[in-house]
Amino acid sequence: MERGADRLLPRAARPVQMQAMSLSPTDVTAIVVSFDSAEVLPACLSALAGEGVATIVVDNASGDASVAIAARHGARVLRNERNEGYGRANNQGVRAATTPFVLIVNPDLEIQPGAVAALLAAAQVYPDAAAFAPRLVEPSGRVFLQPRSLLSPVHLNQARRIVLPEGDACLPFLSGACLLLRREVFLALGGFDPAIFLFYEDDDLCRRLREAGHALIHVDAANARHGRGRSSAPSPQRRFRARWHLAWSQYHVARKWGLPLPGSAKVAENLVKAVGYGLILNREKMYAHAGSALGALAGRAGRSALERQGLNEQPLLRDAGPSSASQ
């Protein structure tokens, strides 16, 4: 345990003697949500297979070869007729799983050898913790850690620099890029917020887990490589959509948790930048800033992100059926 971190752990999350029966990869089902992820999916699924973990790929109406690649790698495939969003599709995959643990994995992430065993070992050492995350290493070599958040206590967001744990540590937030979860706990809390299409699902889940009395553990011995932002093939239109939902989700979680809403100055700044980049024909940045501005305006007006995507407000309850699943 990282020095000084033990005093931050609730009693239930402090180390206990290992139980006689050890957990194994057969106790885990990986859930991978794909959306035009053909470029990165093979490496992701190969790494999971190397760890001996069964995988469910929930495909959000990809237009590329994602479904065929998933099936070729032996994953169970749940096919959605439209893009249901990240959190909702993960909820669908978790409900279809039957193992006591699920491993949420972004398609642009490669779990490293021994990481699943290390995460399961931590689950035994901290039996009342509900979420466990590996050390995430980006292509640049930077280790990604997420102690700050819109949903974080103010004093945690004021830290000038991020200090990497030197051992297992109890943190206020863990990244949803790779997250081992106790399935029953996840389902009992309602899974990821089904009102969110994209962004802040993991922050919201982590806060709900903490408020329900569960610890969140960053596992030092587990490692994963994260491409970050490579889950889908890039395009200006996708950048617009991503920035729209990022801005909208900030308003949604702020209202949900009774926090101050983001200010209007940023909306005006993004509108001006969108116009400016449009005048110089920089489509990438024009779409990005336009998405941020329009998503924020929709969030301020209380519009639904799901309605924008043509989705029903109710969570997707359908599990694998004859028309939605393939082996």
N, C-alpha and C positions, 0 to 999 in steps of 0.2 A: 504494500500500500504506500502511496506517495506520502512523504513526510508531511505531517500536519493535516493530511486529508482525513484521517480516521475520525477526528473530532467533528468533521462535517457530516459524517454518515449517521443516519438514524440507526437505532440499535439493531433493527432487523437486517440492515445492510452491512453490518460488520462481519468480518470473516468468522466462519464456524468450521468445525471439524468436518472433513470430507465425508459424505455419506458412503455406505458400503457399496451400493450399486452405482456405478458410474454411467454417465450419459454418453451416447454415441451419435455419430452423424445420422443414424436412422431415426433419431428423435427430432430431426429438423427437416422442414420443407422450406426451400428457398422460393420466394415470390419475386418474379421479375416482370415488371410492366414494360412492354415494348410499344413503341410508336415510331415506325420507320427507323428501326434500330439495327438494320441488317449489317451495317459496317462494324459495330462493336459487339454484337450479340455472340458471335462464335467464341471469342476470347472469354467473355463473361461465363458462358455456359460450360466451356471446357474446364475453367478453373473450379466451378462448383462440382462438376463431375469428378474432378481429381480429388476433391474433399469427401467424396462419397455421399453427397447430399442430393436427394430427389428435388426436382425443380418443377414448379408450375409457372408457365409464361402466360400472362394475361395480355393479349394483344389488342390494342386500342385502334382497330381498323387500319392497320398499316397498309400502305400502298406499295411497299417493297417486298422483299423476300423474307421478312422477319418470321412469319409463321412457318415457312418451309425450313428455315434454319433451326428454329426451336424444335420442330418435330425430328429433324435429322440428328439433333444432339440428344434425343431421348427425353425431352421435356414433355410434360403434359401441357397441352395448349388450350386455353380458354379464349375463344375468339369473340370479340365484341363487334357489333355491326357499326358502331360509331365510337369516337374517342370519348370515353367516360371520365377522363381526367386521372391524375396520378393516384390520389388518395382513394377514390371510389374503386378503381381497378385493383388496388392493393387489398382493399376490404373484400372484394370478390374472391381474390386468390386465397386469402387467409381463411375465409369461410369454407373454401373447397378443400383445404388441407385438413389432415386428421392427426398430425403429430403434435406433441405438447409444446414444441417451439417452432416459430417461423422466422426466417431470415429474409428481411426486406433488402433487396439488392437492386441498385440502379444498373441498367444494361451497360453503362460505360465504366463499370467497376469490375476489377479482377481480384477476387479473394486470393490471398497468398497461402502457400502450403502451411498447414498447421493452424490456420486462423480459426476455423470452425471448432477444432478441439479446444483451443484456448478460450474461446467464448463460452463453450459449454462447461469448461472447468470453472470459469468465473461464476456461471449460473449456479453451480453447486456450492462454491465458497460463499456466495451471497444469495441465499435461497429466497429472500423476500425482496430482492431487487427484481425489477420487471423488464429492464431494457439494458442491452450491452452492445457497445460499439467498438470496432477495432480502430487502430491508428490509421488514418487516411492519408496516403501520400499522393500528391499531385504530380503531373508530368515534370514540373520544374524541380521536384524534390522537396517542395514545401510540404510540411505536415499541416493538414487542415484540422482546425479545432474550432468548435462553435460555442464558446462560453457566453457570447453576447447575443442579444435578441431584442426585438421590440417587446417581447413578453418577459424579458429578464428584469429582476430588481435593478433599480437605477444605479446602485453602487457597483454592480458587476459590469455595467456598460461603461463605467468611467475609467476602467483600467487602461493605462496607456499602452501596454503591450501584453501579449498573450504568453503565458508561461506554460510550456509543455509539461505534462505530468511525467515523472520519472518512474512511475509504477502505476498500478491500478488506482483510479481516482473516481470519486463521486462528483459528477458534474451536474449543473442545472439544465443543460441541454445537450443532446446528442444529434448528430447529423442523420437524417433519414436515408442517406446514400447507401448505408449498410448498417442494419440494426437487427440484432437478435432479440426477439420478444417472446415472452410467455403468452402463448396463444389465448388461453382462457382469460387472462387479464386484459389483453388487447380487445377481445370481443366483449367482455363485460363493460368496458368503457365506451363501447360503440365504435371502436376502430378509429380511423382517421375521420375528421370532420367531413361529412358528405356534401356540405355546402361549398367546400373549397374545390375548385377545379385544379389549381396548381399553385404551389408555394405556401409556406408557413404551416403545412399539415404536420410536419415533424415537430416544429416548435410548439404548436398547440397540443399535440399528443404528449410531448414531454411535460408540459405544465400540468396537464390533467393527471398524468401518472404521478407526478410529485405531490399534487394536492390530494391524491388518493392514498398517499403514504408509501409509495414505492420509490426506491432509489434508482438512479441511472448511473451505470458504471462504464467508464472508459477503460478498456482492457489493454494493458500495455503489451502483452505478449501476442496479440492478434494484429495482423497487418493486412492492408488492402490497398491496391492501386486504383486511384479514381481519376478518370479522364475529365470530369467536371465540365458539363455543358456539351458533351459529345453523344448524349443518349439518342438524339435524333439528328438527321442531316440538316445543316443550317440553311436558312433562307431569310430574306427580309420579312416575309409574311410571318414566319415562325418567331422571329425576333419580336415583331409587333405583338403577337399573341402572348409570348412569354412576359414581356414588359407590362402588357395590359393586366395580366393576372397577378403579377407581382405587386403592382400598385393597388389593384382591387383588394387583394388578400390582406394588405396592410390595414386597410380600413375595416375589413371584416373582423380580423382578430382584435383590433383596437376596441371596436364596439363590443365584441363578445366578452372581453375581459375588463371593460370599464376603464380603458386607458385613453389619454388624450388623442384625438384624431390628428393625423398628419396635417401640416399647415397647407394653406393655399398657395403660398409663394412658390413652392416647388412645382405646382401644376402650371403656373404662369411661365416659369422658367423653361419647363419642358415644351410648352406650346411654342414659345419663341424659338427655341432651338430646332424644333421640328420644321418650322417655317424656314429658318435660316438654312438648314441643311437641304431642304427641298429646293431652295433657290440655287444652290450650287450643285444640285443633282447628286447628292450623296444619299442614295436610297437606304443604305444600311442604317445610318444614324438618324435619318428622317423617320423611318419606321419605328426605330427604338424609342425615340423621344415622343413620337405621336402616341405610341402604345402606352407609355408611362402617363402621359397627360390624360388620355381618354379613359384609361383604367381608373385613375384617381377620381376623375369626374363621375364615373359610374359608381365608384365606391362611396363618394360623398353623397350621391343621390339615393343610395340604398338599393341600387339595382342588383339583380342576381347574376352572379358569374355563370351559373348553370344555364339560365335562360339565354344568355348570350351564345352559349354553345348548343342550344336547342335540346337541353337535357331536362328530364323531370327532376323536381326538387327532392323527391324521395330517393333514398339510397338504393343502389342496384342490389337486389336480393337474389337474382338468378345465379345459381351455381352452374357447373358444367352440365349441359344436356346434349341430346343428339345433335342439335343444330349449332352448338357453341363450343364443343370440345373436340379435340382430335388428339390422337396419340402419336 
